[in-house]
Amino acid sequence: MSQAEKSQAVRVRPSDPQGSRNPLWTLGLLRSEITTLLRRHRTYALLAVLAAVPVLIGIAVRIETDGGGGGEGGPDGGAGPAFLAQVTNNGFFLVFAALAATLPVFLPMAVGVVAGDAIAGEANSGTLRYLLVAPAGRTRLLLVKYASVLAFCLVATLVVAVSALAVGALLFPVGDVTTISGTRIGFGEGLVRAALTALVVAVSLTGFAAIGLFVSTLTGSGIGAMAATVGLLITVQILDSIPQLSGVHPYLFAHYWMSFADVLREPVYWDDLSKNFQLQGLYVAVFGSAAWARFTAKDITA
């Protein structure tokens, strides 16, 4: 057991059984879990990789621009190419281009690693029983674990957005933003749209996070749970790209991920965004319930 895990286990032990029913104690447990998660070297590595993606995209676009490749292109309904074409004219668009580049693979893979390790990692390291010594209850512990994964979703998304905004401002001019609809909004309102976009992307990952947590309750191997979760992500992405399976596409958790581009319309186009939120809520309800049923009935031996 690492020193961070030992200190976490000590912090979650209440002085009396009544303390475990105190909401403030639950918040303390959540704060301890998030702190432990964000202090892990693996988390640093994942966030560093995510922060590097906008840097690489920005440098590549800058080199191409200096080489005469140009970057002309008007805004349209596309997410990746349209945003990338706009980066040379306004570095602000690097935020959207980076989110479009990381959302299909990099961001969910990072979330899959964290979610898959949430329960299985504790069991594998022998700390799960130690955490349950405190009368916190399995339901409360599971909710805290899921909340910490959601916090990571938000932090990871913000890391990509902030890195992209900084790189875009350093390498390209910034100013008023031309929306996908062709209208112009001020840079301040553009920042609000960028923050809203990051929030939408984080919410888009909640369903996949619930799946990862469920997988984590099925095994005592953290590596196995991470691999299974990431493997499921790849499978769903492949299924979503096969035209012959268009009938099932709207039910796949990743199908509406790119709807975040609609935040940059004027006015914001909510149809696909609403479908995305509803689909993620359905996945959270189904797989969250499955994770609860499995974890509360599981024989904890480690």
N, C-alpha and C positions, 0 to 999 in steps of 0.2 A: 504494500500500500504506500502510495506516495505521501509526502508530507502534506500536500494540499488536501488529499482525500482524508487523511487522518484528522486534520483540523476541521474539515467539513463535518465529519462524523461526530466530533466532539461538540460542534456548535448546534447540531440538530438534536442533541439530547436535552430535553427540557428538565427543569428542576422538579416538576411534579406532573402527574398525568393530566391535571386540569389545564396545564399550559398548552398542551397540544391542541386544545379546542379554541384557543385564543387566536383570532384573525391576525393579530400582530405577530404571533409566533409563526403563522403560516407565511407571512410576508418575509420574516427573517429567514425561514427555510428557503424560500424562493431566491432571496438575495444571495444567500450562501451558495446555492446551486449555480446561479448565473455567474457569480464571481469565480467559482471553481472552474466553470466551463471556459470563461474568457481568459483564464490564467494558464491554460494548458498550452504546451508547445505546439501540439497538433492544431489547435485553434489559430494560433499565430500563423502557422504555415498556410492554413486554408485561406485566411484573410489576406495574407501577403500575395498568394497566387491570384486571388480575385482583384486585388488592388493593382497588380501588374498588367492585367488584361487591358484596361483603358490606356495605360502607358504605351504598351506595344502597338495598339491600334492608332493612337495619336502620332507616334513616331513614324509608323508606316505611311499614314496619310500625309504627314509632313514631308517625308522623303519623296513620295510620289509627286506631291505638289511642286517641290523644288526641282524635280526632274522634268517638269513640264507635263505631267500626267493630267493636270487640271482637276477640278472638282466641281464642275458645273452640274447642276441638276436641281430641278424644282421640287417642291414638296408634293408628295402624292400619298396614296394609301399604303405604300409599302413601309415596313418597319426598319429593316436593316439597311438595304441599299440606299433608300431615300435619305435616311438620317446620315449615313456615311458620306453621301454626296454633298450634304449641307455643311459638314464639319469645316471644310476649308473656308467657307464664307462666314461661319459663326461657330466658334469653338464650343458654344453652349450645347450644340447638337451632339457632341461627343458623349454627353450623359446618356442620351437615348440610344445612340449607336452602341455604347458599351453594355447597356442593359439588354439590348436586343442580341448582342453577341454572347453574353454570359448566361442568359436565362435558359436557353435550351439544354445546356450541359453543365457548365461550371458551377453556377449557383445551386441548382438542385443536387449535384453531386456532393457539394460541401454540406448541404442540409442533410442529405442521405447519410453521410458519415457520422454527423452529430446525432441524428435521430436514431440510427441503427445502433449506436453505442450507448444510448441513454440508459437502458435497463440491462442489456446483455453485457455491456462493459463493466457495470458494477458487479454482476454475477460472476463474470470471468475473473475479476480481480479479487473476489472474495469479500467485497464491502457491502453487498446488497443486504445480507442478514444484519450486518452491523448498523446500517441505516434504519432498518425496521425494528431494531431494539427499542428505539424511541417510539412511544405510542402515537405515532403520526398517522398510522393507518395507510393501507396500500393505496386506497383511492387518492388520498391527499398527496402521497409521494408521486403517484403517476401523473396527477395534474401538475405538480411542480415541475416534473421532468418535461412534460409537454410545453409548459409555459417557458421553460428555459430554452427549448428548441425554437419556439416562436421568437424569442428574444434574439437568438442567433440569426434567424431569417431576416429580421429587421436590421441587425448590425451588419450582416454580410451585404445586404442590398445597399445600405448607406455607404459602406466602404467603396463599393463600385461607383456609386453616384458621385461621391465627394472626390475620389481619385480622378474620375473622368472630368469633373468640373475644373479641378485644379490644372490638369494637363491641358484641357481645352483652352483655358485662359492663358496659359504660358506659351502655347505653340500657335494659337490662332487668334484673330480678332473676335471680340464678343460685343454684343449689342442687342438691339431689339430682335425679337424672335418672330419668324414667319411660321405660322401654324400650317398644319397639313391642309387646312381649308383655304389657305392662301391669304388670310388676314394677318395683320401684324399686332403683336402685343409687346408691352414694355418688358425690359429685362427683369424687373422686379416680379412681375406677374409670371414671367417665364421660370423664375426660380421656384415660385409657388407650384407651378405645374410640374417641375422636376421633382420636388418633394412629394407631391401627390403621386407621381409615377412610381417613385421608389416605394411608397406605401402600398400601391396596387401590386407591384411585383412581390413584395413581402407577403401580402395576403394570398397571392396566387400560389405560394409555396406551402400554405397551411395544410392543404389536403395531402400533399406528398409527405409532409412532416408527420401527419397522423398515420400514414401507411408505414413509414419507417419506425415509428414508435410501436406499432402493432407487431411488426417483424421482430423488433428487439425483445418483445415479451415471449417469443416462440423459442428462443435459443439462449444458451448460456455463453455463446461465443460472440464477442464483440466484432471480431473480424468477419465472421460468418454473417452476422446481421447486416453489417455495412455492405458486404459484397452482394447479398441478396437484394437489399434496397436499391443499390445502384444498378444491379442487373435488371430489376423491374423497371426502373426509369428508362434504361436503354430500350427494353422491349416495347414499352408504351410509345416511345418516340418513333420507333420503327413502324409500329402499327398505325400511328397517326399520319405517317407519310405514304401509306399504301392507298391509292385511290379506290381500289375495289372494296375497301373496308369503310367507305365514307359513312355508312349507316351507323357505325359504332363510334365514329370520331367525336361527336358531341358529348359522349359519356366518358371520354378519356380525360384524366385530370390535367393533362398538359395541353389540351386542344385549344383553350382560350387564353393561354399564357400571353400571347403576343397582342392581346386586346389592349394592353397598356398604351399602345400607340394612339388610341382614341382619346387619351387625356390631352393630346396636343392638337385636338380639333377645336374649332370655335363655332358653336359651343361644343362642350364636351359631349361625345357620343356615348351614351350609357348602355345601349342594348347588349353588346357583347361583354361589356364590363359586368353588367348585372348577371348575365349567364355564367360568367366566370366565378363571381362571388357565390352564386347559388350552388354551382357544381362543387366548389371547394368546401362549402358548408355541408353538403351531402357527404363528401368523403370524410370530413372531420367527424360527423355524426356516426357514420357506419364503422369506420376503422378505429375511432376513439372508443366506441362502445365495445368493439371486438377486443381492443387492447385491455380495456377495463375488465371484461369478462375473463380473459386469459390470465391477467396478472393477479386478480383477486382470488382466483382458484388455483394458482400455480403453487407447487410445493417448492419453497425456497430452501435450497440446500447449500448455497454458497453466499 
